[in-house]
Amino acid sequence: MSYEIAVCYGRPDDPAAFDDYYVASHIPLAIAVPGLAGFSWSKCTSLDGGEPPYYAIAHLAFETEAALREALSSPEMKAAGRDVRNFATGGVTMYTEQIQSRGKL
């Protein structure tokens, strides 16, 4: 079983500025978090052609719950959290996930 932090970003005022800042400045902060086993981010589109609730979603993966908890209290995670206000003009929702299953069906 693995654990993840999901960071869901609302549509920013300036998507191009969000993308540039996110890639150049925020991702380096996020991948410095101790215990991180994997990182991904994606931009969202809606299957029905409407506006999706999120512009982008990032996943920070950890192998154990202990690693996740340690990461949440780390100075690196605090720095990444403080940085969010520098680019996430569309708001942000964060939560943790306990992955129940992964793999091909």
N, C-alpha and C positions, 0 to 999 in steps of 0.2 A: 504494500500500500504506500502511496506517496501523498504529498501535501503540496498545495499551491496557494499562492496569493494571486487573486485576479484583480486587476486595476482597470476599471471601465471608464473611459474618457468620453464626456459629452462633446457634441460638435463645437469645435473652437471658433472664435471670431475670425481667425485667419488660418485656415487649414495648412497652407504652405509654410507659414511661420512655425506652426505647431510641429510639422514633420521635420523641418530643419533643426529646430531646437531639440526635439526629442532624440533624433539620431545623433547629433553632434555633442549634446551636453547631458541629456538625462540618462540615456542607455549606459554610458560609462559609469554613472553613479549607481545605477541599478545592478549592474553585473559585478560591482565591487562588494555586494552584500555577502557576508560570510555564510558558508554552508549552501550556497546556491548550486543546485545540480542542473538547472536548465533555465533558459529564458526564451520567450517568444513574444512577439507582438503582431497584431493584425489590424487591418482597417476593415470596418464593417460596411456591408451593403445589405439591403433588405431583399428577401425573395419575392415580395409582392410589389416592389418598385417604390414603396413608401420610404419615409425617413426612418432609418433604424434608431433605436434608443441610444446607441453609442456610436461615436466616430471611430474609436480604436479600443482594443482590449489587449492588455499585457498579462502574461502569466509568468510568475516566478516559481519554479519548482524546487522542492526539497525532498530528500529521501526519507526523512523521519519527522515526526511531530516535534521532537526535541530540537532538531535543526531549524524548523520553522519558527518555533518560539524564541530560540536564541537569536535568529536573524531579526525578528520583530523588535527586539530590544537593543540591537546593535547601533553604534554611532553611524555606520554606513547607511542603515535603513532610515535613521532619523534625517540624515543629510538628503537622501533621495526624497523623503517625504516633504521636507522643507522646500525642495526644488520644484515640486509640483505647481506651486502658486506662480512660478515664473512662466508657465506656458499653457496650463490647463484652464483656459478662459471659459470653456464649456462645462466646467464642473467635473468632478470625479467621484466614483463610487468604488470602494475597495472591500473585499471580503476574502476569507480563506475557504479553501476547498479540501476535502478529504476525498481523494480519487478512489472510487470503488472498483473500477474496472477499466482496462485499456487493452486494446488489441484488435485484431481482425475478427470479424464475425464469420 
